[in-house]
Amino acid sequence: MNDVLRATGASGIANWTRRFDRLLWVLLLCLLVLVLAEGWLNGVLLQARMSSFGDVAPTTWPRLLKNGLFLALAVAAAAKITMARRWRSFRTDADVALAVLFVVLVVAGLVSGSSPSLIAQAIFVYLRGAIIFYAWRALAPDPVQVRRFVLVLAPLVAVHALAGILQLAVGRQAYLWLGWNDMTWADINRAQGLFKHPNDLGHLLALAALGIAAVLAARPRRPARWWSAFGVVLLGLAATQSRESILAALAGLVVIPLVNGTRKRIVFACAALVVLFAAVPLVITPSNRAEWSRRFDGVVNAVKAPSGSRPTPQPTQSPAPGPTAAATPSQDQASQPAPTQPASTQPAPAEQPSPVTQPAAPPPAEREIRVLYAQQAFDLWRHRPLLGYGTGQFGGYVAYQNNPRWNEDPRFGPNGFDMHGFYTETVDSFWLHLWVETGAIGALAYVGWLFLLIRPLLTASRRARRKSDASGERTLPSPALPWAIATMAVAFLVAFLSISLEDPLFPALLFTVLGIAWTVGLARHAAPDLPRQRVDEADRPLRIGMVIVSEYEANPRVRREAEALAARGDDVTVLALNRAGAPREEMIDGVRVIHLRVSKYRGDSALAYLRLYGAFFVRATAWLIRRPRAFDLVQTHTMPEAMIFTAAAQKLARTPVLLDVHDLTAQLFASKFSPRGLVMRGIQLSTRAAFAFADEVLTVHEPYAETIRAMTKRPLTIVLNSPDERLFPPREHRPPATDGDIVFSYHGLLAPRHGLANLVEAVAQLHREMPRVRLQILGSGDALAALRVQVAEGGLDGIVSLPDGLLPITSIPPALERVHFGVLPSQLDPWTREVLPTKLMEYMALGVPVISFRNRVIVRHFPDDAITFVDPADVANLVAAMRGLASDPERARKQAERASVALVPLQWRQQKVTYLALIDRLARRRSRQPVPGPQAAARTHVGAIPRQREGTHDREGTHQHEGTRQREETTSAAVTTETT
């Protein structure tokens, strides 16, 4: 029945996933078509005028529809990722960098007075292209789907290119045929195609040219149709005379052979064609040659006479009228498409200067506006270098839409930011206005994010080249990889000369190319290498980090797991509490142990526990944060669960984090303190947060697993807290000699809830009947002082042996050599109700009969004839139980034998296989040993542990949740330990 339900649920999820895929394809296609057609729709169909400074362009339905498509695409991508449960694949360095950039933009805005709505608007404009990138990653398409998508868009790109060629060839009439009434660009012979600005057409065709060049460089054969398409695109690019697009395309072509590592002649031929086609408009239209010359002179003039500098006549006798300080539009508009008067036109002097008057130095004819803006922006940045003047408040589309007179802000100078008569509403450099708005932190965060977007592509390209060199075959990277890397180079360069990274067109194109490279290019090069990588990783020792708020030497579970890893050759480092006299770092049985300078606390003060945990947390976090990539996996051990947050740096670096729940902190604190206090509520909240933070959860038995499942949906594995056979090898029961001492024992945590005062009193009473009775207590804890007083006042110094100090786990077996009976006299409380102490099974392994309290976990795994139960563990019951075992050797022998049989399926050698398989799986490599039993898609991995029923062992069956138990239930044995 469960299998049918699971299959039905999986089928339903698959159906919904396919629907979201179709929706994402439709939204992506509609958005890109609208972005490519928006300029023509606004400029021709709707006749929305080009805005001039001081006026905000009207909002049109294409713009509203475009923003709606962006939001719908974001929602659909998030829903697809959630439905497919693929959110873990969205924790790359680039994803983390985007989150950091988001925070920086918010902080930069809040610090400098940007309103929340302005910050939100700016973040949407700056980062909306990333929505397309994540939509591609949510789709995870195959190459066939990508090819079809590109083929659908290719005709629209071709229409733009042909429109530009037509405008170059025909002139003004072609602009009119396409519906353009504004002849601004026709007058200077710059083709705009179906866009409002030639640079937009140039950006589109430059990226298309790079894509075709990447294909030509990757194909062993280069069909004529690809060269024909390349020629059409280049001719359209040349028609735009977009200097930034042509230069950026050349830079991108240089990148392609660097990524491929070969076929340089093909790419250099493509670059030569770019230069050749770009020269065509210069040859046939003299105005284009004049425009290039004018721009070059403008840069030189701006350097000679920077912003704020105005050469004026310098009379030697009396001031003479001269030009005003404010530049006229004709003086500083080297970036304008058409100056209002010729650049060379200057007011002619009415007469020759007198002999006593020096001639005035003529002002520069024109100055490049971007240089003038950069000079002013640099001065502004020096005053606020870190977080700038506020997100969305300077120089971009967002600043202009929010305040058309943004440049008059007195923070930008006594007279505001000098626009030098240039009619545009924005500063024509994305990097410039981002640098001023968000300071060095914001600009560097943005650049870092862009770099991390292409770093995996660079890695995949290098891997492909290494494979090619090793095999001797000329295997090139997927064309998507060099195309995306070259596109990023174009994006970085053109952002210096325009606000391309926030305009409606370029981010959509950029992140479409990146999305294709991430989903198709990376997948193509990961698949062939996967088997080789797995073999290499299986042979390489894992680097495992562990964190435990306990003394490592005395914690049996941590030592078992760490030594199991070290024994197979893994590199294990454990951060643990300080031990008196221990060095800061030492090797213990192949495990590197770092003793942080924090000592254990035992007592009844909640605040003291919090200070202990807090001090250890700070030191462990400081140690780990300096080594974010030092481990393949980090395993943190309770208590408390919140200690997992010490591995935050590793989590950000995409290192898996495993939470090993020995004990539940909330249950332990409930047994010591008020369950309704503020401390308890904080512990419960931190526990839930810790489970959400972990990649997977490991625990010690099914009752704990049931509690944890109610708090998280993280994958859960049960590894029993069994004794290590190396230290506690199975042996037969050793009865006391007829003339020797009868030694009872307790070892572990010395706490009042464990009833040790009752045990000492019971031994004192039994000693009067049986003078050979002795008691050995080993361990440490806050009850030790009271026990010393009790033993001294009762005159039991020769009867009761108390510890002098903490013993490491390796010293426990020799200390139990002379022990005949073990006693666990704990009182039931919220914590002990769900524990099966390790010491119980350690006694059983050594053939020592045990007297123990009863709880639901113990009786679940051991029948009544394997343990002498005391209910409750008071003095009278303890005396009777101890007397019964000490006076009946045959009963003690049978109990020890029955316990040894019950212990067989709980042995560590079986649990170790499950533990090592979990570590290997989380560290993303194949297990060294097969995991026994089926490990299908179950969320909980449990070792095969029998359930005792009426004195028998049932080794078959499968555990199921309440309400669906229609087959025989298999219980997972569990052992929880109190660390000494």
BAPA-924414 format. One line per field, with one value per residue (C-alpha): residue number from 1; z, x, y. Coordinates in steps of 0.1 Angstrom, whole numbers. Each point is the difference from the previous one (the first is absolute). Layout:
BEGIN
nr	c(NUM  ...)
Z	c(Z  ...)
X	c(X  ...)
Y	c(Y  ...)
***
This chain:
BEGIN
nr	c(1  2  3  4  5  6  7  8  9  10  11  12  13  14  15  16  17  18  19  20  21  22  23  24  25  26  27  28  29  30  31  32  33  34  35  36  37  38  39  40  41  42  43  44  45  46  47  48  49  50  51  52  53  54  55  56  57  58  59  60  61  62  63  64  65  66  67  68  69  70  71  72  73  74  75  76  77  78  79  80  81  82  83  84  85  86  87  88  89  90  91  92  93  94  95  96  97  98  99  100  101  102  103  104  105  106  107  108  109  110  111  112  113  114  115  116  117  118  119  120  121  122  123  124  125  126  127  128  129  130  131  132  133  134  135  136  137  138  139  140  141  142  143  144  145  146  147  148  149  150  151  152  153  154  155  156  157  158  159  160  161  162  163  164  165  166  167  168  169  170  171  172  173  174  175  176  177  178  179  180  181  182  183  184  185  186  187  188  189  190  191  192  193  194  195  196  197  198  199  200  201  202  203  204  205  206  207  208  209  210  211  212  213  214  215  216  217  218  219  220  221  222  223  224  225  226  227  228  229  230  231  232  233  234  235  236  237  238  239  240  241  242  243  244  245  246  247  248  249  250  251  252  253  254  255  256  257  258  259  260  261  262  263  264  265  266  267  268  269  270  271  272  273  274  275  276  277  278  279  280  281  282  283  284  285  286  287  288  289  290  291  292  293  294  295  296  297  298  299  300  301  302  303  304  305  306  307  308  309  310  311  312  313  314  315  316  317  318  319  320  321  322  323  324  325  326  327  328  329  330  331  332  333  334  335  336  337  338  339  340  341  342  343  344  345  346  347  348  349  350  351  352  353  354  355  356  357  358  359  360  361  362  363  364  365  366  367  368  369  370  371  372  373  374  375  376  377  378  379  380  381  382  383  384  385  386  387  388  389  390  391  392  393  394  395  396  397  398  399  400  401  402  403  404  405  406  407  408  409  410  411  412  413  414  415  416  417  418  419  420  421  422  423  424  425  426  427  428  429  430  431  432  433  434  435  436  437  438  439  440  441  442  443  444  445  446  447  448  449  450  451  452  453  454  455  456  457  458  459  460  461  462  463  464  465  466  467  468  469  470  471  472  473  474  475  476  477  478  479  480  481  482  483  484  485  486  487  488  489  490  491  492  493  494  495  496  497  498  499  500  501  502  503  504  505  506  507  508  509  510  511  512  513  514  515  516  517  518  519  520  521  522  523  524  525  526  527  528  529  530  531  532  533  534  535  536  537  538  539  540  541  542  543  544  545  546  547  548  549  550  551  552  553  554  555  556  557  558  559  560  561  562  563  564  565  566  567  568  569  570  571  572  573  574  575  576  577  578  579  580  581  582  583  584  585  586  587  588  589  590  591  592  593  594  595  596  597  598  599  600  601  602  603  604  605  606  607  608  609  610  611  612  613  614  615  616  617  618  619  620  621  622  623  624  625  626  627  628  629  630  631  632  633  634  635  636  637  638  639  640  641  642  643  644  645  646  647  648  649  650  651  652  653  654  655  656  657  658  659  660  661  662  663  664  665  666  667  668  669  670  671  672  673  674  675  676  677  678  679  680  681  682  683  684  685  686  687  688  689  690  691  692  693  694  695  696  697  698  699  700  701  702  703  704  705  706  707  708  709  710  711  712  713  714  715  716  717  718  719  720  721  722  723  724  725  726  727  728  729  730  731  732  733  734  735  736  737  738  739  740  741  742  743  744  745  746  747  748  749  750  751  752  753  754  755  756  757  758  759  760  761  762  763  764  765  766  767  768  769  770  771  772  773  774  775  776  777  778  779  780  781  782  783  784  785  786  787  788  789  790  791  792  793  794  795  796  797  798  799  800  801  802  803  804  805  806  807  808  809  810  811  812  813  814  815  816  817  818  819  820  821  822  823  824  825  826  827  828  829  830  831  832  833  834  835  836  837  838  839  840  841  842  843  844  845  846  847  848  849  850  851  852  853  854  855  856  857  858  859  860  861  862  863  864  865  866  867  868  869  870  871  872  873  874  875  876  877  878  879  880  881  882  883  884  885  886  887  888  889  890  891  892  893  894  895  896  897  898  899  900  901  902  903  904  905  906  907  908  909  910  911  912  913  914  915  916  917  918  919  920  921  922  923  924  925  926  927  928  929  930  931  932  933  934  935  936  937  938  939  940  941  942  943  944  945  946  947  948  949  950  951  952  953  954  955  956  957  958  959  960  961  962  963  964  965  966  967  968  969  970  971  972  973  974  975  976  977  978  979  980)
Z	c(0  9  -32  -20  18  -5  -37  -3  18  -22  -31  11  7  -33  -18  18  -8  -37  2  16  -26  -28  19  3  -37  -9  24  -11  -36  5  21  -25  -29  18  10  -36  -13  28  -16  -32  18  21  -27  -30  10  31  -11  35  -4  11  34  5  32  25  -14  9  -29  2  12  -28  -1  -14  30  24  -18  1  38  5  -20  21  32  -15  -11  36  16  -26  5  38  -3  -23  22  31  -17  -13  34  -17  23  12  -35  4  26  -24  7  -26  19  33  -18  -13  36  12  -28  9  36  -10  -22  28  26  -24  -6  37  11  -25  4  -29  6  2  -32  -18  12  -12  -34  -4  9  -24  -28  8  5  -21  -26  27  -1  -35  11  28  -23  -22  29  12  -34  -3  -37  -23  -31  -24  20  0  -37  -7  22  -18  -34  10  9  -29  -26  22  4  -38  -5  22  -20  -34  12  9  -34  -18  18  -9  -36  -6  25  13  -20  17  34  -12  -14  35  16  14  -1  20  -25  27  -8  -37  -2  12  -19  30  -3  29  -15  21  31  12  3  -24  31  9  -35  3  33  -14  -31  18  23  -30  -19  30  2  -37  4  30  -22  -29  24  15  -32  -19  -32  -5  -24  -23  16  33  -18  -18  32  15  -29  2  38  -5  -27  22  28  -22  -11  36  3  37  10  34  -15  -27  24  25  -27  -9  37  2  -31  18  30  -21  -10  35  12  -27  0  -37  -34  4  -38  -3  27  -13  -34  16  17  -33  -16  29  -8  -37  2  26  -26  -26  13  6  -37  -15  25  7  30  18  -4  14  29  9  -2  20  28  1  2  28  22  -6  8  31  14  -8  15  27  15  17  -20  -24  -19  0  -14  24  -7  15  4  7  -1  -33  -7  -7  0  30  23  -9  -32  -28  -13  -31  21  20  -20  -15  9  -18  -32  -17  15  -4  -17  -17  24  -17  2  26  5  -22  16  -12  -2  6  36  9  5  38  2  -2  -22  18  -2  -21  19  -13  -28  15  30  4  25  16  9  16  19  12  14  20  12  12  22  14  7  21  25  4  -11  16  -4  -22  -2  1  -22  -28  6  -27  -37  -11  -12  35  12  -30  4  37  -4  -35  17  18  -12  20  33  20  13  -35  1  6  -32  -1  -26  -31  -30  -24  -20  -11  -6  13  34  11  6  -30  19  22  20  6  15  19  15  12  12  20  4  -4  20  -23  -32  11  11  -34  -18  23  -8  -37  3  20  -27  -25  23  -4  -37  0  21  -24  -29  16  8  -36  -12  25  -12  -36  8  19  -27  -30  -15  -9  23  4  26  -8  -20  28  23  -21  -11  36  11  -30  7  35  -13  -23  29  22  -27  -14  36  0  -30  6  27  -18  31  12  -33  -12  -27  9  33  -16  -27  24  24  -28  -12  35  7  -31  9  36  -9  -33  -1  35  -2  -32  16  34  -14  -17  30  26  3  0  27  22  -2  9  29  13  1  16  38  12  21  29  26  33  27  35  32  21  8  -31  20  21  -27  -13  -30  -14  5  -17  -30  -3  4  -25  -26  9  -1  -37  -7  2  15  31  21  32  18  36  35  19  22  29  -9  -37  -28  -23  -28  2  -20  17  -18  -34  8  2  31  5  36  1  32  15  29  8  24  21  22  2  -14  -33  -5  7  -27  -24  7  -6  -33  -10  7  -19  -29  -4  1  -23  -25  0  -7  -28  -17  -8  -18  -21  -25  23  2  -23  28  34  27  31  31  25  25  -8  -35  -7  -1  -36  -8  7  -35  -17  -20  -13  -8  -21  -18  -8  23  13  37  21  33  23  28  30  23  -4  19  7  18  21  10  8  25  17  -4  -4  -33  -5  4  -25  -2  -10  -27  -14  0  -19  -26  -5  -3  -29  -17  4  -17  -29  -3  -2  -33  18  35  18  32  23  2  -13  29  -7  -37  5  20  -26  -29  16  -2  -34  -34  -3  -9  31  7  31  11  33  29  5  19  -20  -2  0  36  12  -17  8  28  23  34  28  33  33  17  30  23  -19  -2  -17  -20  -12  -24  -16  -25  -19  9  37  3  27  -25  -3  35  12  36  1  -14  27  27  -15  0  36  10  -21  14  35  -14  -24  12  -33  -20  -14  -23  -27  -15  -30  -17  8  6  25  23  8  29  17  -4  17  29  2  -2  27  24  -5  6  -34  -11  -2  -17  -26  -24  -15  -30  3  -34  -35  -18  -38  -16  -7  37  8  -11  22  29  -5  1  37  -2  3  -2  -16  16  -18  27  -19  8  -28  -13  -34  -10  14  -14  -34  5  -2  15  -17  33  1  -32  11  30  -21  -25  29  13  31  11  3  25  -17  1  -26  -28  -34  -20  22  0  -37  -6  30  15  37  4  -14  27  37  0  30  0  12  9  37  29  8  -36  -6  31  -11  -35  10  26  -26  -25  26  17  -32  -23  -24  -5  -6  -26  -19  1  -14  -28  -10  0  -23  -25  0  -5  -32  -25  17  -5  -12  -29  -17  8  -12  -36  0  15  -25  -29  13  1  -35  -14  16  -12  -35  -7  -2  31  7  13  -10  25  11  -8  -24  0  -24  0  36  21  30  -3  28  7  1  37  14  22  31  5  28  4  -37  -26  -32  -26  -29  -8  -9  22  -10  14  21  -20  -28  20  -20  0  28  17  2  27  -2  31  15  26  15  22  28  -7  30)
X	c(0  28  18  -32  -4  36  -2  -32  16  31  -21  -19  31  15  -32  1  38  -7  -27  23  26  -24  -10  36  7  -30  10  36  -9  -26  23  29  -22  -15  35  11  -31  -6  20  -21  -33  6  17  -22  -32  -6  21  14  25  36  2  21  16  -26  -29  -8  -8  -36  -7  -13  -17  31  20  -28  -3  38  1  -29  17  32  -21  -19  32  15  -31  -1  37  -3  -30  18  30  -22  -21  31  18  31  7  32  15  -4  28  29  25  -19  -32  17  16  -35  -14  30  -5  -37  9  26  -25  -25  26  14  -35  -10  33  -4  -37  -16  -36  -9  -21  30  23  -24  -4  37  7  -27  16  36  -7  -30  21  9  -36  6  31  -18  -28  24  15  -35  -7  33  -7  17  19  -29  -24  26  6  -37  -3  29  -14  -33  19  24  -25  -7  38  3  -28  19  32  -17  -18  33  16  -30  3  37  -6  -31  3  -29  -27  8  -6  -34  -9  6  -22  27  -9  30  29  27  19  -7  17  33  -4  -3  -24  -24  -20  -30  15  -1  38  27  20  -29  1  38  -2  -24  21  33  -12  -15  33  19  -24  5  38  -1  -18  24  30  -15  -11  24  -19  -12  -30  -5  -33  18  24  -29  -19  32  4  -36  4  33  -14  -29  24  21  -31  -6  35  -3  36  -5  -17  27  29  -17  -6  37  9  -25  16  33  -15  -14  34  12  -29  3  38  0  -15  15  1  -37  -6  26  -17  -33  17  15  -35  -13  26  -6  -38  3  21  -28  -21  31  9  -35  -12  24  -22  9  37  -6  -19  29  24  -23  -2  38  6  -27  20  32  -17  -17  34  16  -29  -17  -34  -2  29  -8  27  -10  16  26  2  30  -18  -36  -25  -16  -32  5  -18  -21  12  -29  8  -25  -13  22  32  -3  -22  25  -25  -30  -12  -3  13  -22  28  32  28  23  -23  13  -9  24  17  -13  35  36  11  19  38  -4  -25  10  -22  -24  5  -28  -22  1  -24  -15  7  -9  -29  9  34  -15  -25  28  21  -29  -11  35  0  -34  12  29  -24  -20  22  -16  -38  -5  -29  -29  -14  -21  9  27  3  -21  -35  -13  14  -16  -34  0  12  5  22  22  31  -10  5  24  18  15  16  -9  -20  -7  15  10  -17  20  -31  -4  -37  -2  -14  26  38  12  19  -14  31  3  -34  1  34  -15  -33  14  36  29  -17  -30  20  24  -29  -16  33  6  -34  6  33  -15  -26  27  25  -17  0  38  5  -20  19  34  -13  -10  34  19  -21  8  37  -1  -19  17  -34  -9  -30  -11  -23  -37  -5  -22  30  22  -31  -11  35  5  -35  10  31  -22  -23  28  14  -31  -11  28  -15  -37  -25  -5  -1  -32  -17  -29  19  35  -5  -27  25  29  -18  -16  35  12  -31  7  36  -7  -27  13  37  8  -21  17  35  -10  -16  31  22  -23  12  36  -7  -18  29  25  -21  -5  37  7  -4  -29  6  -25  -5  -18  -13  -9  -6  16  34  8  19  -30  -27  -5  -23  23  31  -16  -11  33  22  -21  7  36  5  -9  23  -21  13  -21  2  -20  -7  -6  0  32  14  22  36  -7  19  -20  3  9  -5  -21  -2  4  -24  11  -16  -1  -6  -17  7  -35  -6  -29  -27  -21  -27  -35  5  -16  19  33  -9  -8  33  18  -18  4  38  5  -22  21  33  -11  -16  32  20  -22  -7  38  -2  -32  12  21  -25  -21  -26  -5  -18  -12  -11  -26  -4  -11  -15  9  36  -5  1  37  3  -17  31  2  -37  5  29  -25  16  -26  -8  -12  -17  5  -26  13  -25  -28  10  -36  -6  31  -7  -36  13  21  -18  -35  -15  -19  28  15  31  -20  -19  33  14  -31  2  38  -6  -25  24  29  -20  -9  37  13  3  -9  -6  15  -15  3  -34  -36  -17  24  -6  -38  6  23  -23  -26  24  17  -3  38  12  5  23  2  34  -1  22  14  32  32  10  36  -3  -29  6  -28  9  -17  -13  25  -16  16  24  -14  25  4  -18  -34  5  -29  8  -13  19  -10  -15  -2  -33  -27  -26  20  -9  36  -9  -25  26  25  -27  -10  36  4  -31  10  35  -14  -15  28  33  17  -21  18  -9  21  -10  18  -7  -4  -28  -16  -12  35  5  -33  11  33  -18  -25  28  20  -29  -11  34  0  35  11  -33  -7  27  -4  19  30  -6  -14  10  2  -21  30  6  -35  3  31  -18  -29  21  -8  -37  -27  -32  -9  -26  -19  -23  -13  -32  -26  -2  -7  35  6  -34  16  36  17  34  31  13  -29  12  36  -7  -19  29  23  -24  -9  -37  -17  -25  -18  -30  -27  -10  -17  33  17  -30  -3  34  5  -24  -6  23  30  -1  -10  -24  -7  -33  6  38  -3  21  -22  -3  37  9  -24  13  36  -6  -18  29  28  -16  -11  30  -20  -26  28  16  -33  -7  34  -3  -35  13  30  -24  -22  30  12  -21  10  37  21  15  -34  -9  34  -8  -31  19  28  -24  -18  32  10  -34  0  36  -13  20  -6  0  30  -23  -36  -27  -18  -37  -20  7  -26  -14  -10  5  13  28  -1  22  -17  -8  -24  -29  -4  -34  -8  36  7  19  -18  26  -23  -25  0  -7  -30  -17  -31  -32  19  14  -15  31  22  18  37  14  33  20  15  24  3  30  8  35  23)
Y	c(0  24  -8  8  33  9  -8  20  30  -2  -1  30  20  -10  13  33  3  -4  26  25  -8  9  31  10  -5  22  27  1  1  28  20  -1  7  30  13  -2  17  26  28  -2  -5  32  21  -9  -17  21  30  5  28  -2  16  31  12  11  -21  -35  -23  -12  -35  -22  -34  -17  11  -11  -33  -5  5  -23  -27  4  -5  -29  -16  4  -16  -29  -7  -1  -23  -23  -2  -6  -26  -19  4  13  30  -16  4  38  4  7  28  21  -5  11  30  11  -2  21  25  3  8  25  19  1  12  26  14  0  16  29  6  -19  -9  -37  4  16  -27  -27  17  3  -36  -12  20  -9  -37  -9  -17  -26  -11  -13  -18  -18  -8  -19  -18  -9  -14  -20  -6  -24  11  -8  23  28  -3  3  30  17  -8  17  32  -1  14  30  7  -3  25  25  -6  3  32  16  -10  14  33  1  -7  21  29  21  -17  -34  17  12  -34  -15  27  23  37  13  3  6  -32  1  34  -14  -33  -23  -29  -6  -28  -6  16  36  2  -15  -12  -24  -15  -1  -19  -26  -6  -1  -28  -18  3  -15  -29  -8  4  -24  -26  5  -5  -32  -17  -23  11  35  0  30  8  9  23  16  6  14  24  12  7  18  22  9  7  22  19  11  16  -9  5  -16  -31  -4  3  -23  -26  1  -5  -29  -16  1  -19  -29  -15  5  -21  -26  -2  -7  10  35  5  -3  26  23  -2  9  30  11  -1  22  26  -3  3  29  19  -2  28  21  -3  6  27  29  11  -32  7  35  -15  -23  29  23  -27  -4  37  3  -25  20  33  -14  -11  34  20  -22  6  34  15  28  19  36  32  14  38  18  34  -4  -29  -4  -18  -37  -33  -9  -27  -23  -19  1  -32  3  0  -32  -24  -24  -28  16  -15  34  33  30  18  -12  -8  24  29  26  37  20  30  34  14  -9  3  31  -2  2  -28  -37  -21  -22  -38  -14  -26  -36  -6  -31  -22  -36  0  -34  13  32  -21  -24  29  13  -34  -7  31  -10  -35  12  16  -32  -29  -30  0  31  24  -24  -28  15  36  7  -1  -30  -7  -5  34  17  -16  8  36  15  27  -24  18  31  -18  23  -31  -2  34  37  0  -37  -24  20  -17  24  8  -36  -7  -36  -9  -25  -3  -20  -26  -28  -5  37  5  -33  10  34  -15  -30  8  -24  -27  -1  2  -27  -22  3  -7  -30  -14  3  -18  -28  -5  -9  -17  -34  5  6  -31  -21  14  -8  -35  -6  12  -23  -29  8  2  -33  -19  15  8  36  2  36  15  4  32  13  3  24  18  8  9  23  15  8  18  20  8  12  23  16  7  26  18  -4  -10  -34  -21  16  8  -22  -19  -9  -18  -22  -10  -5  -22  -20  -9  -7  -22  -21  -4  -10  -25  -15  9  -11  -32  -11  1  -13  -32  -16  8  -13  -36  11  26  -25  -25  27  12  -35  -4  34  1  21  30  -1  26  -6  23  -13  20  -28  -15  -21  -26  -9  2  -36  8  27  -21  -30  20  20  -31  -19  27  3  -38  0  28  31  33  8  31  4  33  -9  14  6  -28  8  -3  -7  18  22  -25  -37  -33  -26  -34  17  28  36  16  38  8  34  19  -6  -23  -22  11  -23  15  14  35  6  32  -19  -25  28  17  -33  -6  37  0  -32  12  31  -18  -28  25  21  -31  -13  33  3  -33  1  -27  -21  -29  -22  -3  15  -21  18  -19  9  14  27  -3  37  -9  -9  38  0  -15  30  8  -36  1  31  -18  -28  -25  -25  3  -30  4  -30  0  -20  16  26  31  10  -33  2  36  -9  -26  27  33  15  -12  33  25  23  -22  -30  19  12  -36  -12  27  -5  -38  5  25  -25  -28  24  10  -36  -18  -33  -11  -31  -13  -29  -17  0  19  29  -4  4  32  14  -9  22  30  -4  -17  -4  -35  -20  -30  -21  -14  -18  11  -34  -9  -4  -36  10  13  -22  -34  -25  -25  -24  8  -1  -8  13  -24  -18  18  33  33  4  32  21  29  32  21  31  34  6  20  0  -14  -32  -10  -6  11  -29  -23  8  -4  -34  -12  11  -20  -31  1  -8  -32  -8  14  -8  26  29  29  17  33  15  33  37  24  24  -28  -11  24  -11  -37  7  15  -29  -26  18  4  -36  -14  -17  9  -37  -10  27  11  35  14  23  15  -5  -32  -2  -26  -22  -3  -12  -37  -7  17  -24  -32  -7  10  -26  20  33  23  28  15  31  17  6  36  16  -10  -35  -11  -2  -12  -33  7  -13  -13  -24  -17  3  -21  -25  -3  -9  -27  21  -3  33  15  29  23  -6  23  -5  0  -27  -24  5  -17  -23  -25  -3  -30  20  27  2  29  21  20  26  -1  7  -13  -30  -11  4  -21  -28  0  0  -27  -22  1  -3  -30  -19  -6  -21  28  25  -22  -6  37  9  -26  12  36  -10  -16  31  22  -17  20  32  -3  29  -19  -1  36  12  -11  22  29  -2  -3  32  19  -11  9  35  6  -8  -31  -37  -21  -21  -28  -9  9  -31  -2  21  37  12  35  -2  31  -20  -25  -25  -29  -34  -3  -26  7  -22  -14  -24  -11  -6  19  9  10  7  28  37  30  21  30  -1  -6  -20  -29  -28  -21  -13  29  1  21  18  -6  30  10  34  8  23  12  0)
***
